Amino acid sequence: MSMVADVAVGALVIPLAILINIGPRTYFHTCLKVACPVLILTQSSILALLAIAVDRYLRVKIPLRYKTVVTPRRAVVAITGCWILSFVVGLTPMFGWNNLSAVERDWLANGSVGEPVIECQFEKVISMEYMVYFNFFVWVLPPLLLMVLIYMEVFYLIRKQLSKKVSASSGDPQKYYGKELKIAKSLALILFLFALSWLPLHILNCITLFCPSCHMPRILIYIAIFLSHGNSAMNPIVYAFRIQKFRVTFLKIWNDHFRCQPAPPVDEDAPAERPDD
C-alpha cells in the first residue's frame, strides 16, 4: 500500500503540485479539487507506514500465531480502513474547512460577483488551521511518534531473541529474527526519510499560522515542498534495494508492463519462516 501511494504521489500529485505553484487563474473549488489529492495520498503514505510497523511488530511478538492473527481478510480490512481514513482526512477541506469565506470577502469587496476566481495556490484554498491543528497535530505527528515507539519495541524484541544462547539445532529462530532485523532496519530508514522529508513543510506551516508577521524566504518553502514530494521518489528505491520481496515485485512489474516480457521465476530463498519457541 505504501509503495502504491508513493507511485501515485509521483504520477499524480507532483504534476498537480507543479500546477498549483504555477498559479493558473481558476475557480476556487476547481483549485480545491486540485489540492485535495495531495492531502489524500500523503495521508495514505503515513497510514501505510503505520500499518507496516504494526505488521512487523506482530511478526516478532507472536511469530507462531502471526499467520492466524494476520489473515488475508484482516489485511484487506486494514488496507481499506487506511484508504477510507485517508479520503476522510484529505477531503475534509471540500466539506467546508477551507479559505472560501476569506476569499469571498475579498472578492465581494472588489465588486465582483459569482464564484471567486483566484490564482490557484495551495495556501490560498487550504486553511492553515486545518493543516496544523487537524492534519499535522492529529494525523501526522501522532502516527510518526507511534511508529518510533513501535520500531524501538521491535528492535528490543529482536535483539532480545538474538542475544539468547542457542543450541546447534535451533538455527531457524536465529535466521528468522536476523531476517526480521534486516527488514526492520530498512523500514526504520524509510520512516526516518519520511520524517526528514515532511516535517520541514509542516514546521513552516506552524510558523505561518502562529507567527503571521514572520517572513520566510520563498526558496525555503520551495525546498520544503521539493523534499516532501521527493520522498515519494526515494521510497520505491529504498524498498527495491533494501527489501528482497519488494525488489522481486518491482522487477516483475517492470518486466511485465514496461519491457513487455515476463519476469524469470525468482527463488526467494525462503524456507518457512516458523521459528521454534
C-alpha positions as a LaTeX table, in Angstrom:
\begin{tabular}{lrrr}
\hline
Residue & $x$ (\AA) & $y$ (\AA) & $z$ (\AA) \\
\hline
Met1 & 0.00 & 0.00 & 0.00 \\
Ser2 & 2.80 & 2.42 & 0.88 \\
Met3 & 4.51 & 1.78 & $-2.44$ \\
Val4 & 1.20 & 2.28 & $-4.30$ \\
Ala5 & 0.74 & 5.63 & $-2.53$ \\
Asp6 & 4.31 & 6.65 & $-3.36$ \\
Val7 & 3.85 & 5.81 & $-7.03$ \\
Ala8 & 0.54 & 7.68 & $-7.02$ \\
Val9 & 2.22 & 10.73 & $-5.48$ \\
Gly10 & 4.87 & 10.61 & $-8.18$ \\
Ala11 & 2.43 & 10.09 & $-11.04$ \\
Leu12 & $-0.44$ & 12.34 & $-9.93$ \\
Val13 & 0.40 & 14.67 & $-7.10$ \\
Ile14 & 3.77 & 16.04 & $-8.23$ \\
Pro15 & 2.28 & 17.31 & $-11.54$ \\
Leu16 & $-0.64$ & 18.81 & $-9.57$ \\
Ala17 & 1.79 & 20.44 & $-7.12$ \\
Ile18 & 3.71 & 21.96 & $-10.04$ \\
Leu19 & 0.41 & 23.22 & $-11.47$ \\
Ile20 & $-0.53$ & 24.80 & $-8.13$ \\
Asn21 & 2.86 & 26.50 & $-7.84$ \\
Ile22 & 2.48 & 27.96 & $-11.33$ \\
Gly23 & $-0.74$ & 29.55 & $-10.04$ \\
Pro24 & $-3.15$ & 29.47 & $-13.00$ \\
Arg25 & $-6.30$ & 31.52 & $-12.57$ \\
Thr26 & $-9.28$ & 29.29 & $-11.91$ \\
Tyr27 & $-12.41$ & 28.95 & $-9.78$ \\
Phe28 & $-11.91$ & 28.42 & $-6.04$ \\
His29 & $-13.46$ & 24.94 & $-5.92$ \\
Thr30 & $-11.55$ & 23.83 & $-9.02$ \\
Cys31 & $-8.31$ & 24.76 & $-7.26$ \\
Leu32 & $-9.51$ & 22.98 & $-4.11$ \\
Lys33 & $-10.08$ & 19.79 & $-6.13$ \\
Val34 & $-6.51$ & 20.01 & $-7.37$ \\
Ala35 & $-5.12$ & 20.46 & $-3.83$ \\
Cys36 & $-7.03$ & 17.67 & $-2.06$ \\
Pro37 & $-5.36$ & 14.67 & $-3.82$ \\
Val38 & $-2.04$ & 15.82 & $-2.33$ \\
Leu39 & $-3.57$ & 15.51 & 1.15 \\
Ile40 & $-5.23$ & 12.15 & 0.43 \\
Leu41 & $-2.12$ & 10.41 & $-0.90$ \\
Thr42 & 0.20 & 11.89 & 1.72 \\
Gln43 & $-2.10$ & 10.61 & 4.45 \\
Ser44 & $-2.26$ & 7.18 & 2.80 \\
Ser45 & 1.55 & 7.01 & 2.88 \\
Ile46 & 1.59 & 7.76 & 6.62 \\
Leu47 & $-1.11$ & 5.23 & 7.46 \\
Ala48 & 0.55 & 2.62 & 5.26 \\
Leu49 & 3.84 & 3.08 & 7.12 \\
Leu50 & 1.95 & 2.73 & 10.40 \\
Ala51 & 0.23 & $-0.46$ & 9.21 \\
Ile52 & 3.59 & $-1.91$ & 8.12 \\
Ala53 & 5.12 & $-1.04$ & 11.51 \\
Val54 & 2.27 & $-2.84$ & 13.32 \\
Asp55 & 2.72 & $-5.82$ & 10.97 \\
Arg56 & 6.47 & $-6.07$ & 11.76 \\
Tyr57 & 5.71 & $-5.81$ & 15.48 \\
Leu58 & 3.27 & $-8.73$ & 15.29 \\
Arg59 & 5.78 & $-10.81$ & 13.31 \\
Val60 & 8.38 & $-10.57$ & 16.05 \\
Lys61 & 5.98 & $-10.51$ & 19.02 \\
Ile62 & 3.82 & $-13.51$ & 18.07 \\
Pro63 & 5.72 & $-15.34$ & 15.27 \\
Leu64 & 3.97 & $-18.67$ & 15.85 \\
Arg65 & 0.46 & $-17.17$ & 15.79 \\
Tyr66 & 1.18 & $-14.46$ & 13.21 \\
Lys67 & $-0.50$ & $-16.23$ & 10.27 \\
Thr68 & $-3.63$ & $-16.95$ & 12.28 \\
Val69 & $-3.88$ & $-13.35$ & 13.55 \\
Val70 & $-2.91$ & $-11.51$ & 10.34 \\
Thr71 & $-5.20$ & $-13.21$ & 7.85 \\
Pro72 & $-5.68$ & $-12.01$ & 4.24 \\
Arg73 & $-9.20$ & $-10.88$ & 5.14 \\
Arg74 & $-7.99$ & $-8.78$ & 8.07 \\
Ala75 & $-5.20$ & $-7.34$ & 5.92 \\
Val76 & $-7.76$ & $-6.24$ & 3.30 \\
Val77 & $-9.91$ & $-4.67$ & 6.03 \\
Ala78 & $-6.86$ & $-2.79$ & 7.40 \\
Ile79 & $-5.83$ & $-1.53$ & 3.96 \\
Thr80 & $-9.40$ & $-0.48$ & 3.15 \\
Gly81 & $-9.63$ & 1.30 & 6.51 \\
Cys82 & $-6.39$ & 3.18 & 5.80 \\
Trp83 & $-7.68$ & 4.39 & 2.43 \\
Ile84 & $-11.08$ & 5.40 & 3.87 \\
Leu85 & $-9.36$ & 7.41 & 6.61 \\
Ser86 & $-7.05$ & 8.98 & 4.02 \\
Phe87 & $-10.02$ & 10.12 & 1.94 \\
Val88 & $-11.81$ & 11.47 & 5.03 \\
Val89 & $-8.74$ & 13.45 & 6.14 \\
Gly90 & $-7.82$ & 14.60 & 2.63 \\
Leu91 & $-11.33$ & 15.62 & 1.58 \\
Thr92 & $-12.19$ & 17.50 & 4.79 \\
Pro93 & $-11.39$ & 20.87 & 3.13 \\
Met94 & $-14.02$ & 20.04 & 0.48 \\
Phe95 & $-16.67$ & 19.95 & 3.22 \\
Gly96 & $-16.03$ & 23.48 & 4.44 \\
Trp97 & $-12.71$ & 23.68 & 6.33 \\
Asn98 & $-11.06$ & 25.92 & 3.74 \\
Asn99 & $-10.39$ & 29.58 & 2.94 \\
Leu100 & $-13.56$ & 30.21 & 0.92 \\
Ser101 & $-15.06$ & 32.77 & 3.34 \\
Ala102 & $-11.91$ & 34.94 & 3.32 \\
Val103 & $-11.57$ & 34.68 & $-0.46$ \\
Glu104 & $-15.27$ & 35.54 & $-0.95$ \\
Arg105 & $-14.92$ & 38.55 & 1.33 \\
Asp106 & $-12.06$ & 39.93 & $-0.77$ \\
Trp107 & $-13.89$ & 39.00 & $-3.98$ \\
Leu108 & $-17.05$ & 40.89 & $-2.99$ \\
Ala109 & $-15.04$ & 43.84 & $-1.66$ \\
Asn110 & $-13.68$ & 44.29 & $-5.18$ \\
Gly111 & $-17.24$ & 44.49 & $-6.54$ \\
Ser112 & $-17.10$ & 41.07 & $-8.22$ \\
Val113 & $-19.97$ & 38.58 & $-8.27$ \\
Gly114 & $-20.29$ & 34.80 & $-8.68$ \\
Glu115 & $-17.79$ & 32.17 & $-7.56$ \\
Pro116 & $-14.38$ & 33.69 & $-6.81$ \\
Val117 & $-11.66$ & 33.29 & $-9.43$ \\
Ile118 & $-8.20$ & 33.11 & $-7.88$ \\
Glu119 & $-4.60$ & 32.32 & $-8.64$ \\
Cys120 & $-4.60$ & 28.63 & $-7.78$ \\
Gln121 & $-2.13$ & 28.21 & $-4.92$ \\
Phe122 & $-2.27$ & 25.64 & $-2.12$ \\
Glu123 & $-2.22$ & 28.13 & 0.76 \\
Lys124 & $-4.99$ & 30.22 & $-0.84$ \\
Val125 & $-7.54$ & 27.40 & $-0.70$ \\
Ile126 & $-6.34$ & 25.19 & 2.18 \\
Ser127 & $-6.74$ & 26.62 & 5.68 \\
Met128 & $-3.56$ & 26.76 & 7.80 \\
Glu129 & $-5.73$ & 25.91 & 10.84 \\
Tyr130 & $-6.69$ & 22.68 & 9.08 \\
Met131 & $-3.07$ & 21.93 & 8.08 \\
Val132 & $-1.66$ & 22.49 & 11.56 \\
Tyr133 & $-4.37$ & 21.57 & 14.09 \\
Phe134 & $-6.04$ & 18.72 & 12.18 \\
Asn135 & $-3.61$ & 17.41 & 9.60 \\
Phe136 & $-0.30$ & 17.78 & 11.47 \\
Phe137 & $-1.23$ & 17.58 & 15.17 \\
Val138 & $-3.76$ & 14.74 & 14.71 \\
Trp139 & $-2.90$ & 12.75 & 11.58 \\
Val140 & 0.84 & 13.22 & 11.00 \\
Leu141 & 2.70 & 13.77 & 14.27 \\
Pro142 & 0.96 & 11.14 & 16.47 \\
Pro143 & 1.37 & 8.32 & 13.86 \\
Leu144 & 5.05 & 9.24 & 13.43 \\
Leu145 & 5.66 & 9.15 & 17.19 \\
Leu146 & 3.73 & 5.88 & 17.48 \\
Met147 & 5.86 & 4.34 & 14.72 \\
Val148 & 9.05 & 5.39 & 16.51 \\
Leu149 & 7.82 & 3.63 & 19.66 \\
Ile150 & 6.80 & 0.53 & 17.69 \\
Tyr151 & 10.18 & 0.21 & 15.98 \\
Met152 & 12.00 & 0.74 & 19.30 \\
Glu153 & 9.99 & $-2.18$ & 20.69 \\
Val154 & 10.62 & $-4.26$ & 17.55 \\
Phe155 & 14.39 & $-3.74$ & 17.81 \\
Tyr156 & 14.27 & $-4.55$ & 21.52 \\
Leu157 & 12.40 & $-7.82$ & 20.92 \\
Ile158 & 14.68 & $-8.86$ & 18.06 \\
Arg159 & 17.87 & $-8.06$ & 19.99 \\
Lys160 & 16.49 & $-9.97$ & 22.96 \\
Gln161 & 15.88 & $-13.05$ & 20.80 \\
Leu162 & 19.23 & $-12.82$ & 19.02 \\
Ser163 & 21.13 & $-12.47$ & 22.30 \\
Lys164 & 19.79 & $-15.78$ & 23.60 \\
Lys165 & 22.21 & $-18.67$ & 23.60 \\
Val166 & 21.08 & $-21.17$ & 21.00 \\
Ser167 & 21.93 & $-24.80$ & 20.50 \\
Ala168 & 23.12 & $-26.29$ & 17.23 \\
Ser169 & 19.59 & $-27.45$ & 16.45 \\
Ser170 & 17.97 & $-24.04$ & 16.84 \\
Gly171 & 19.34 & $-22.15$ & 13.86 \\
Asp172 & 15.94 & $-21.34$ & 12.34 \\
Pro173 & 14.87 & $-18.83$ & 15.02 \\
Gln174 & 18.20 & $-17.04$ & 14.65 \\
Lys175 & 17.78 & $-16.89$ & 10.88 \\
Tyr176 & 14.18 & $-15.71$ & 11.26 \\
Tyr177 & 14.97 & $-12.88$ & 13.68 \\
Gly178 & 18.09 & $-11.93$ & 11.75 \\
Lys179 & 15.94 & $-11.52$ & 8.65 \\
Glu180 & 13.34 & $-9.55$ & 10.62 \\
Leu181 & 16.09 & $-7.27$ & 11.96 \\
Lys182 & 17.29 & $-6.50$ & 8.44 \\
Ile183 & 13.74 & $-5.70$ & 7.26 \\
Ala184 & 13.03 & $-3.62$ & 10.37 \\
Lys185 & 16.20 & $-1.56$ & 9.76 \\
Ser186 & 15.09 & $-0.91$ & 6.17 \\
Leu187 & 11.60 & 0.16 & 7.24 \\
Ala188 & 13.01 & 2.35 & 10.01 \\
Leu189 & 15.18 & 4.03 & 7.36 \\
Ile190 & 12.06 & 4.67 & 5.27 \\
Leu191 & 10.33 & 6.14 & 8.34 \\
Phe192 & 13.35 & 8.37 & 9.03 \\
Leu193 & 13.41 & 9.62 & 5.42 \\
Phe194 & 9.67 & 10.28 & 5.57 \\
Ala195 & 10.02 & 12.37 & 8.75 \\
Leu196 & 13.06 & 14.19 & 7.36 \\
Ser197 & 11.17 & 15.00 & 4.15 \\
Trp198 & 7.80 & 16.04 & 5.53 \\
Leu199 & 8.49 & 17.67 & 8.90 \\
Pro200 & 10.15 & 20.81 & 7.42 \\
Leu201 & 6.99 & 21.64 & 5.45 \\
His202 & 4.74 & 21.10 & 8.47 \\
Ile203 & 7.07 & 23.20 & 10.64 \\
Leu204 & 6.85 & 26.01 & 8.09 \\
Asn205 & 3.04 & 25.69 & 8.21 \\
Cys206 & 3.18 & 26.07 & 12.01 \\
Ile207 & 5.35 & 29.19 & 11.66 \\
Thr208 & 2.90 & 30.62 & 9.11 \\
Leu209 & $-0.05$ & 30.04 & 11.48 \\
Phe210 & 1.49 & 31.04 & 14.80 \\
Cys211 & 3.71 & 33.86 & 13.52 \\
Pro212 & 1.88 & 35.65 & 10.67 \\
Ser213 & 4.38 & 38.52 & 10.73 \\
Cys214 & 7.38 & 36.21 & 10.31 \\
His215 & 8.88 & 36.42 & 6.82 \\
Met216 & 10.00 & 33.17 & 5.24 \\
Pro217 & 12.12 & 33.19 & 2.07 \\
Arg218 & 10.19 & 31.72 & $-0.84$ \\
Ile219 & 13.17 & 29.48 & $-1.67$ \\
Leu220 & 12.83 & 27.85 & 1.77 \\
Ile221 & 9.21 & 26.97 & 1.04 \\
Tyr222 & 10.15 & 25.53 & $-2.36$ \\
Ile223 & 12.89 & 23.40 & $-0.77$ \\
Ala224 & 10.41 & 22.04 & 1.80 \\
Ile225 & 7.89 & 21.24 & $-0.96$ \\
Phe226 & 10.60 & 19.57 & $-3.05$ \\
Leu227 & 11.71 & 17.44 & $-0.07$ \\
Ser228 & 8.14 & 16.36 & 0.69 \\
His229 & 7.35 & 15.19 & $-2.83$ \\
Gly230 & 10.88 & 13.88 & $-3.44$ \\
Asn231 & 10.30 & 11.45 & $-0.57$ \\
Ser232 & 7.88 & 9.51 & $-2.73$ \\
Ala233 & 10.54 & 9.13 & $-5.39$ \\
Met234 & 13.06 & 7.87 & $-2.82$ \\
Asn235 & 10.85 & 5.29 & $-1.12$ \\
Pro236 & 10.43 & 2.83 & $-4.02$ \\
Ile237 & 14.23 & 2.89 & $-4.49$ \\
Val238 & 14.80 & 2.13 & $-0.81$ \\
Tyr239 & 12.16 & $-0.61$ & $-0.93$ \\
Ala240 & 13.73 & $-2.18$ & $-4.01$ \\
Phe241 & 17.33 & $-2.09$ & $-2.82$ \\
Arg242 & 16.80 & $-2.99$ & 0.84 \\
Ile243 & 13.91 & $-5.48$ & 0.88 \\
Gln244 & 14.03 & $-8.53$ & $-1.37$ \\
Lys245 & 10.28 & $-9.10$ & $-1.69$ \\
Phe246 & 9.76 & $-5.52$ & $-2.84$ \\
Arg247 & 12.69 & $-5.88$ & $-5.24$ \\
Val248 & 11.20 & $-9.04$ & $-6.75$ \\
Thr249 & 7.78 & $-7.39$ & $-7.08$ \\
Phe250 & 9.28 & $-4.22$ & $-8.56$ \\
Leu251 & 11.25 & $-6.22$ & $-11.19$ \\
Lys252 & 8.16 & $-8.26$ & $-12.04$ \\
Ile253 & 6.07 & $-5.10$ & $-12.60$ \\
Trp254 & 8.90 & $-3.57$ & $-14.66$ \\
Asn255 & 9.32 & $-6.65$ & $-16.85$ \\
Asp256 & 5.60 & $-7.31$ & $-17.28$ \\
His257 & 4.42 & $-3.77$ & $-18.01$ \\
Phe258 & 7.41 & $-1.82$ & $-19.31$ \\
Arg259 & 9.66 & $-4.38$ & $-21.01$ \\
Cys260 & 6.64 & $-6.45$ & $-22.09$ \\
Gln261 & 8.24 & $-9.73$ & $-21.13$ \\
Pro262 & 7.51 & $-11.93$ & $-18.13$ \\
Ala263 & 9.99 & $-11.83$ & $-15.30$ \\
Pro264 & 12.02 & $-15.01$ & $-14.74$ \\
Pro265 & 10.98 & $-17.02$ & $-11.69$ \\
Val266 & 12.89 & $-15.92$ & $-8.61$ \\
Asp267 & 13.75 & $-18.15$ & $-5.70$ \\
Glu268 & 13.18 & $-16.05$ & $-2.61$ \\
Asp269 & 15.45 & $-18.39$ & $-0.63$ \\
Ala270 & 12.71 & $-18.88$ & 1.82 \\
Pro271 & 12.27 & $-21.96$ & 3.83 \\
Ala272 & 9.24 & $-21.46$ & 6.05 \\
Glu273 & 9.71 & $-18.63$ & 8.49 \\
Arg274 & 8.40 & $-20.54$ & 11.50 \\
Pro275 & 10.69 & $-20.16$ & 14.48 \\
Asp276 & 10.65 & $-22.52$ & 17.37 \\
Asp277 & 9.69 & $-21.20$ & 20.76 \\
\hline
\end{tabular}
